[in-house]
Amino acid sequence: MKIAIASDHGGYALKNELLPYITELGHEFRDFGCCSTDSMDYPDIAFPAAEAVASGEFDRGILICGTGIGMAISANKVNGVYAAVCHDIYSTERSILSNDCNCMCMGALVIGKATALTLVRTWLSLTFKESPSSKKIAKFKQIEAGTMEVKLHAN
């Protein structure tokens, strides 16, 4: 798999810990930055990496900031990107198996290196298969296209 990986200054150290591991797992990657611990805004890094995933140039993206939340919000602004914050095995598995996510976001201030390595290995080993979630994923795409019919549910 080809992986787009990026971090802001808060995720820089953790990203650098992951790079050799991604190669060890048999995947290629491109590091979209950042390249130091100098302060930078996560949208400036998340956007080009997410665009590269959305274009199909990369199969998946791994984005890291302090909490993972800012990266996920930024990446999810790009049509065709489905980013989830992954801080435990269950949410990591479900991001692929239930939601067919193509970007994993992690918080370097939330998880440590050992957990991050486990989550990356798990996430890269999974593939979405047709399931009852497929119709929900189709609705994500309808929202992006502006074609989703809104149905109000009464309480």
RAMOPE-V111935 format. One record per backbone hydrogen bond with DSSP energy under -0.5 kcal/mol. CO is the residue of the C=O (numbers start at 0). NH is the residue of the N-H. If there is no record, write none. Layout:
CO,NH
CO,NH
//
This chain:
0,2
0,27
1,58
1,59
2,4
2,29
3,61
4,31
5,63
7,10
7,11
8,11
10,14
11,15
12,16
13,17
14,18
15,19
16,20
17,21
18,22
19,23
20,24
21,26
22,25
27,2
29,4
29,31
32,6
40,43
40,44
41,44
41,45
42,46
44,48
45,49
46,50
47,51
48,52
49,53
50,54
51,56
51,57
52,55
59,3
60,103
61,5
62,105
63,7
64,107
65,108
67,71
68,72
69,73
70,74
71,75
73,76
74,77
76,78
77,80
80,82
81,101
81,102
83,85
83,104
84,86
87,91
88,92
89,93
90,94
91,95
92,95
92,96
93,97
93,98
94,100
95,99
101,60
102,83
103,62
104,85
105,64
105,107
106,109
106,110
111,115
112,116
113,117
114,118
115,119
116,120
117,121
118,122
119,123
120,124
121,124
121,125
122,125
130,133
131,134
132,135
132,136
133,137
134,138
135,139
136,140
137,141
138,142
139,143
140,144
141,145
141,146
141,147
142,145
147,149
149,151
151,153
//
